[in-house]
Amino acid sequence: MQLICAVKLSAEFLRRTEEIQAVMGALNQITVPAFVMHHARDDCFVTNPSSAKDIAKGLVKSPKVELLFLNGGIDQGNPCQAQSHHGFNGIEDEAVGKIAGFINQTLKRSLN
């Protein structure tokens, strides 16, 4: 049973790794302001906090890149699901507020 689970996990990891590599390769085509937010304690094996830094670095044509790490909240269950730090569980309002603030600030600058 453990071998089957390990093979399934490895296949899922490879599929997600390929998807992430495709996204990372396309980052240099983004030419609009970008906001990258991640939980500093995200334990998901696919989206560790260092990947957020890599995403921000890859946005070379974006006129504005903001990288933000949030802390706190509730971490329970599967580390790759919404009830963990991965889903900003317990700090949803803060996360949404930061996103909205970036959008509002960016719109104000573009209108002036």
MDTraj code that builds the backbone (N, CA, C; nanometers):
import mdtraj as md
import numpy as np

residues = "MET GLN LEU ILE CYS ALA VAL LYS LEU SER ALA GLU PHE LEU ARG ARG THR GLU GLU ILE GLN ALA VAL MET GLY ALA LEU ASN GLN ILE THR VAL PRO ALA PHE VAL MET HIS HIS ALA ARG ASP ASP CYS PHE VAL THR ASN PRO SER SER ALA LYS ASP ILE ALA LYS GLY LEU VAL LYS SER PRO LYS VAL GLU LEU LEU PHE LEU ASN GLY GLY ILE ASP GLN GLY ASN PRO CYS GLN ALA GLN SER HIS HIS GLY PHE ASN GLY ILE GLU ASP GLU ALA VAL GLY LYS ILE ALA GLY PHE ILE ASN GLN THR LEU LYS ARG SER LEU ASN".split()
xyz = np.array([
    [0.0814, -0.1191, 0.0000],
    [0.0000, 0.0000, 0.0000],
    [0.0859, 0.1256, 0.0000],
    [0.1934, 0.1284, 0.0757],
    [0.2792, 0.2463, 0.0817],
    [0.3437, 0.2741, -0.0527],
    [0.3816, 0.1708, -0.1248],
    [0.4435, 0.1889, -0.2559],
    [0.3445, 0.2512, -0.3530],
    [0.2211, 0.2063, -0.3507],
    [0.1189, 0.2624, -0.4389],
    [0.0979, 0.4102, -0.4069],
    [0.0902, 0.4436, -0.2798],
    [0.0729, 0.5838, -0.2409],
    [0.1929, 0.6671, -0.2835],
    [0.3119, 0.6123, -0.2670],
    [0.4323, 0.6863, -0.3059],
    [0.4353, 0.7103, -0.4549],
    [0.3950, 0.6116, -0.5338],
    [0.3930, 0.6271, -0.6792],
    [0.2884, 0.7297, -0.7189],
    [0.1723, 0.7237, -0.6567],
    [0.0673, 0.8211, -0.6864],
    [0.1136, 0.9617, -0.6493],
    [0.1735, 0.9766, -0.5327],
    [0.2242, 1.1063, -0.4895],
    [0.3318, 1.1565, -0.5849],
    [0.4211, 1.0694, -0.6272],
    [0.5270, 1.1097, -0.7197],
    [0.4699, 1.1534, -0.8533],
    [0.3706, 1.0812, -0.9033],
    [0.3084, 1.1189, -1.0305],
    [0.2399, 1.2545, -1.0188],
    [0.1707, 1.2773, -0.9074],
    [0.1047, 1.4063, -0.8843],
    [0.2080, 1.5176, -0.8733],
    [0.3163, 1.4911, -0.8031],
    [0.4229, 1.5898, -0.7891],
    [0.4813, 1.6248, -0.9259],
    [0.5070, 1.5254, -1.0082],
    [0.5630, 1.5503, -1.1419],
    [0.4666, 1.6304, -1.2282],
    [0.3370, 1.5961, -1.2228],
    [0.2375, 1.6688, -1.3021],
    [0.2343, 1.8151, -1.2577],
    [0.2307, 1.8370, -1.1284],
    [0.2251, 1.9751, -1.0785],
    [0.3560, 2.0486, -1.1058],
    [0.4664, 1.9791, -1.0965],
    [0.5958, 2.0410, -1.1261],
    [0.6003, 2.0877, -1.2706],
    [0.5488, 2.0059, -1.3625],
    [0.5444, 2.0450, -1.5041],
    [0.4563, 2.1677, -1.5239],
    [0.3428, 2.1719, -1.4553],
    [0.2536, 2.2879, -1.4659],
    [0.3224, 2.4136, -1.4122],
    [0.3891, 2.3994, -1.3003],
    [0.4590, 2.5142, -1.2407],
    [0.5703, 2.5625, -1.3330],
    [0.6431, 2.4715, -1.3927],
    [0.7505, 2.5105, -1.4844],
    [0.6948, 2.5847, -1.6052],
    [0.5781, 2.5435, -1.6533],
    [0.5158, 2.6133, -1.7661],
    [0.4786, 2.7556, -1.7272],
    [0.4233, 2.7714, -1.6082],
    [0.3873, 2.9056, -1.5597],
    [0.5129, 2.9898, -1.5418],
    [0.6134, 2.9335, -1.4789],
    [0.7373, 3.0079, -1.4547],
    [0.8000, 3.0531, -1.5871],
    [0.7904, 2.9718, -1.6886],
    [0.8462, 3.0079, -1.8187],
    [0.7702, 3.1199, -1.8878],
    [0.6453, 3.1407, -1.8500],
    [0.5628, 3.2439, -1.9134],
    [0.5628, 3.3761, -1.8368],
    [0.6239, 3.3794, -1.7210],
    [0.6213, 3.5009, -1.6398],
    [0.6821, 3.6214, -1.7105],
    [0.7821, 3.5994, -1.7917],
    [0.8486, 3.7114, -1.8584],
    [0.7621, 3.7745, -1.9672],
    [0.6412, 3.7228, -1.9879],
    [0.5492, 3.7815, -2.0859],
    [0.4467, 3.8740, -2.0205],
    [0.4454, 3.8794, -1.8911],
    [0.3478, 3.9617, -1.8188],
    [0.3969, 4.1060, -1.8152],
    [0.3122, 4.1977, -1.8641],
    [0.3521, 4.3378, -1.8770],
    [0.2618, 4.4331, -1.7977],
    [0.1891, 4.3807, -1.7034],
    [0.1017, 4.4621, -1.6180],
    [0.1496, 4.4503, -1.4738],
    [0.1066, 4.5415, -1.3851],
    [0.1466, 4.5306, -1.2448],
    [0.1067, 4.3952, -1.1865],
    [0.1912, 4.3428, -1.0995],
    [0.1680, 4.2095, -1.0438],
    [0.1837, 4.2093, -0.8927],
    [0.0961, 4.1369, -0.8273],
    [0.0970, 4.1221, -0.6828],
    [0.1136, 3.9740, -0.6510],
    [0.2198, 3.9402, -0.5800],
    [0.2478, 3.8014, -0.5433],
    [0.2363, 3.7919, -0.3921],
    [0.1394, 3.7123, -0.3459],
    [0.1178, 3.6976, -0.2023],
    [0.1253, 3.5501, -0.1658],
    [0.1897, 3.5230, -0.0539],
    [0.2083, 3.3848, -0.0104],
    [0.2091, 3.3825, 0.1416],
    [0.1705, 3.2697, 0.1984],
    [0.1806, 3.2557, 0.3438],
    [0.3221, 3.2102, 0.3768],
    [0.3852, 3.2771, 0.4699],
    [0.5242, 3.2479, 0.5050],
    [0.5432, 3.1063, 0.5587],
    [0.4365, 3.0462, 0.6097],
    [0.4483, 2.9127, 0.6674],
    [0.3706, 2.8084, 0.5882],
    [0.3481, 2.8328, 0.4597],
    [0.2802, 2.7356, 0.3726],
    [0.3667, 2.6099, 0.3637],
    [0.3118, 2.4976, 0.4059],
    [0.3859, 2.3715, 0.4043],
    [0.3495, 2.2817, 0.2874],
    [0.2727, 2.3313, 0.1917],
    [0.2374, 2.2502, 0.0759],
    [0.3631, 2.2178, -0.0041],
    [0.3795, 2.0912, -0.0405],
    [0.5011, 2.0489, -0.1096],
    [0.5138, 2.1075, -0.2494],
    [0.4066, 2.1589, -0.3031],
    [0.4102, 2.2132, -0.4395],
    [0.4371, 2.3630, -0.4401],
    [0.3930, 2.4322, -0.3371],
    [0.4007, 2.5787, -0.3364],
    [0.4692, 2.6309, -0.2111],
    [0.5935, 2.6000, -0.1955],
    [0.6641, 2.6490, -0.0768],
    [0.6910, 2.7994, -0.0897],
    [0.7144, 2.8671, 0.0210],
    [0.7327, 3.0126, 0.0162],
    [0.8430, 3.0619, -0.0775],
    [0.9472, 2.9849, -0.0979],
    [1.0540, 3.0304, -0.1879],
    [1.0055, 3.0430, -0.3323],
    [0.9006, 2.9686, -0.3673],
    [0.8488, 2.9795, -0.5041],
    [0.7889, 3.1178, -0.5299],
    [0.7352, 3.1814, -0.4268],
    [0.6802, 3.3164, -0.4445],
    [0.7907, 3.4142, -0.4819],
    [0.9064, 3.3984, -0.4197],
    [1.0204, 3.4835, -0.4549],
    [1.0623, 3.4608, -0.5995],
    [1.0617, 3.3346, -0.6427],
    [1.0971, 3.3024, -0.7815],
    [0.9976, 3.3626, -0.8801],
    [0.8699, 3.3588, -0.8426],
    [0.7676, 3.4183, -0.9292],
    [0.7921, 3.5685, -0.9426],
    [0.8123, 3.6360, -0.8321],
    [0.8356, 3.7810, -0.8355],
    [0.9592, 3.8148, -0.9195],
    [1.0651, 3.7376, -0.9048],
    [1.1866, 3.7607, -0.9834],
    [1.1638, 3.7383, -1.1318],
    [1.0722, 3.6480, -1.1658],
    [1.0456, 3.6174, -1.3058],
    [0.9605, 3.7199, -1.3780],
    [0.9014, 3.8118, -1.3061],
    [0.8137, 3.9138, -1.3654],
    [0.8953, 4.0329, -1.4147],
    [0.9892, 4.0062, -1.5016],
    [1.0871, 4.1069, -1.5440],
    [1.0276, 4.2193, -1.6288],
    [0.9163, 4.1963, -1.6957],
    [0.8549, 4.3004, -1.7791],
    [0.7397, 4.3718, -1.7101],
    [0.7087, 4.3316, -1.5908],
    [0.6014, 4.3971, -1.5164],
    [0.6514, 4.5322, -1.4655],
    [0.5730, 4.6390, -1.4837],
    [0.6179, 4.7709, -1.4381],
    [0.6183, 4.7848, -1.2856],
    [0.5442, 4.6982, -1.2184],
    [0.5379, 4.7030, -1.0727],
    [0.5173, 4.5607, -1.0211],
    [0.6046, 4.5185, -0.9316],
    [0.5916, 4.3867, -0.8694],
    [0.5958, 4.4046, -0.7191],
    [0.4925, 4.3575, -0.6534],
    [0.4891, 4.3623, -0.5075],
    [0.4810, 4.2193, -0.4556],
    [0.5713, 4.1863, -0.3650],
    [0.5769, 4.0544, -0.3030],
    [0.5445, 4.0690, -0.1552],
    [0.4483, 3.9927, -0.1080],
    [0.4054, 4.0020, 0.0309],
    [0.3898, 3.8626, 0.0910],
    [0.4452, 3.8447, 0.2095],
    [0.4276, 3.7215, 0.2854],
    [0.3416, 3.7525, 0.4070],
    [0.2354, 3.6746, 0.4248],
    [0.1504, 3.6897, 0.5420],
    [0.1863, 3.5836, 0.6454],
    [0.1557, 3.6107, 0.7694],
    [0.1772, 3.5177, 0.8800],
    [0.0485, 3.5059, 0.9600],
    [0.0437, 3.4033, 1.0430],
    [-0.0702, 3.3855, 1.1315],
    [-0.1775, 3.2979, 1.0709],
    [-0.2885, 3.2929, 1.1391],
    [-0.3989, 3.2109, 1.0932],
    [-0.3997, 3.0738, 1.1575],
    [-0.4803, 2.9859, 1.1009],
    [-0.5020, 2.8510, 1.1538],
    [-0.4490, 2.7497, 1.0537],
    [-0.3696, 2.6565, 1.1023],
    [-0.3123, 2.5529, 1.0164],
    [-0.3643, 2.4172, 1.0612],
    [-0.4530, 2.3584, 0.9801],
    [-0.5071, 2.2269, 1.0142],
    [-0.5339, 2.1472, 0.8880],
    [-0.5227, 2.0171, 0.8986],
    [-0.5535, 1.9300, 0.7864],
    [-0.4428, 1.9257, 0.6831],
    [-0.4815, 1.8939, 0.5620],
    [-0.3894, 1.8802, 0.4501],
    [-0.3195, 2.0130, 0.4234],
    [-0.1861, 2.0132, 0.4213],
    [-0.1134, 2.1397, 0.4027],
    [-0.1317, 2.2029, 0.2647],
    [-0.1927, 2.1313, 0.1711],
    [-0.2164, 2.1869, 0.0369],
    [-0.3631, 2.2246, 0.0147],
    [-0.4398, 2.2300, 0.1209],
    [-0.5817, 2.2612, 0.1092],
    [-0.6150, 2.3914, 0.1827],
    [-0.7381, 2.4342, 0.1690],
    [-0.7816, 2.5648, 0.2186],
    [-0.7790, 2.5793, 0.3702],
    [-0.7887, 2.4725, 0.4455],
    [-0.7934, 2.4836, 0.5913],
    [-0.6554, 2.4986, 0.6551],
    [-0.5534, 2.5071, 0.5743],
    [-0.4162, 2.5236, 0.6235],
    [-0.3675, 2.6652, 0.5941],
    [-0.2406, 2.6894, 0.6245],
    [-0.1824, 2.8199, 0.5895],
    [-0.1872, 2.8426, 0.4383],
    [-0.1839, 2.7354, 0.3620],
    [-0.1902, 2.7438, 0.2155],
    [-0.3124, 2.8248, 0.1696],
    [-0.4237, 2.8095, 0.2412],
    [-0.5472, 2.8800, 0.2057],
    [-0.5712, 3.0064, 0.2867],
    [-0.4681, 3.0545, 0.3577],
    [-0.4797, 3.1740, 0.4416],
    [-0.5923, 3.1589, 0.5439],
    [-0.6098, 3.0362, 0.5932],
    [-0.7157, 3.0045, 0.6877],
    [-0.7028, 3.0906, 0.8137],
    [-0.8100, 3.1601, 0.8461],
    [-0.8116, 3.2455, 0.9642],
    [-0.7639, 3.3874, 0.9399],
    [-0.7034, 3.4112, 0.8257],
    [-0.6580, 3.5473, 0.7924],
    [-0.7093, 3.5878, 0.6533],
    [-0.8244, 3.5304, 0.6174],
    [-0.8820, 3.5582, 0.4855],
    [-0.9093, 3.7062, 0.4636],
    [-0.9646, 3.7720, 0.5650],
    [-0.9960, 3.9151, 0.5511],
    [-0.8695, 3.9973, 0.5274],
    [-0.7635, 3.9631, 0.5982],
    [-0.6367, 4.0333, 0.5786],
    [-0.5849, 4.0110, 0.4363],
    [-0.5924, 3.8857, 0.3892],
    [-0.5439, 3.8532, 0.2548],
    [-0.6233, 3.9296, 0.1484],
    [-0.7540, 3.9267, 0.1600],
    [-0.8385, 3.9980, 0.0632],
    [-0.8122, 4.1478, 0.0702],
    [-0.7952, 4.2010, 0.1907],
    [-0.7661, 4.3435, 0.2064],
    [-0.6358, 4.3838, 0.1395],
    [-0.5336, 4.2995, 0.1495],
    [-0.4046, 4.3292, 0.0853],
    [-0.4186, 4.3280, -0.0663],
    [-0.4935, 4.2324, -0.1185],
    [-0.5148, 4.2254, -0.2634],
    [-0.5919, 4.3480, -0.3111],
    [-0.6999, 4.3800, -0.2408],
    [-0.7807, 4.4968, -0.2780],
    [-0.6990, 4.6252, -0.2687],
    [-0.6161, 4.6358, -0.1664],
    [-0.5315, 4.7538, -0.1512],
    [-0.4347, 4.7700, -0.2674],
    [-0.3759, 4.6602, -0.3110],
    [-0.2849, 4.6666, -0.4257],
    [-0.3596, 4.7123, -0.5508],
    [-0.4772, 4.6553, -0.5727],
    [-0.5564, 4.6927, -0.6907],
    [-0.5942, 4.8407, -0.6850],
    [-0.6436, 4.8853, -0.5716],
    [-0.6835, 5.0263, -0.5577],
    [-0.5655, 5.1207, -0.5767],
    [-0.4539, 5.0888, -0.5158],
    [-0.3339, 5.1725, -0.5283],
    [-0.2863, 5.1766, -0.6741],
    [-0.2882, 5.0642, -0.7398],
    [-0.2428, 5.0572, -0.8786],
    [-0.3367, 5.1335, -0.9711],
    [-0.4678, 5.1217, -0.9477],
    [-0.5649, 5.1955, -1.0290],
    [-0.5502, 5.3454, -1.0107],
    [-0.5301, 5.3902, -0.8858],
    [-0.5156, 5.5339, -0.8589],
    [-0.3954, 5.5896, -0.9331],
    [-0.2857, 5.5167, -0.9321],
    [-0.1655, 5.5623, -1.0011],
    [-0.1865, 5.5684, -1.1520],
    [-0.2597, 5.4730, -1.2072],
    [-0.2795, 5.4717, -1.3525],
    [-0.3764, 5.5799, -1.3970],
    [-0.4642, 5.6244, -1.3080],
    [-0.5597, 5.7293, -1.3414],
    [-0.5003, 5.8688, -1.3290],
    [-0.3927, 5.8809, -1.2560],
    [-0.3300, 6.0142, -1.2371],
    [-0.2302, 6.0446, -1.3450],
])
top = md.Topology()
chain = top.add_chain()
for i, resn in enumerate(residues, 1):
    res = top.add_residue(resn, chain, resSeq=i)
    for name in ("N", "CA", "C"):
        top.add_atom(name, md.element.get_by_symbol(name[0]), res)
traj = md.Trajectory(xyz[None], top)
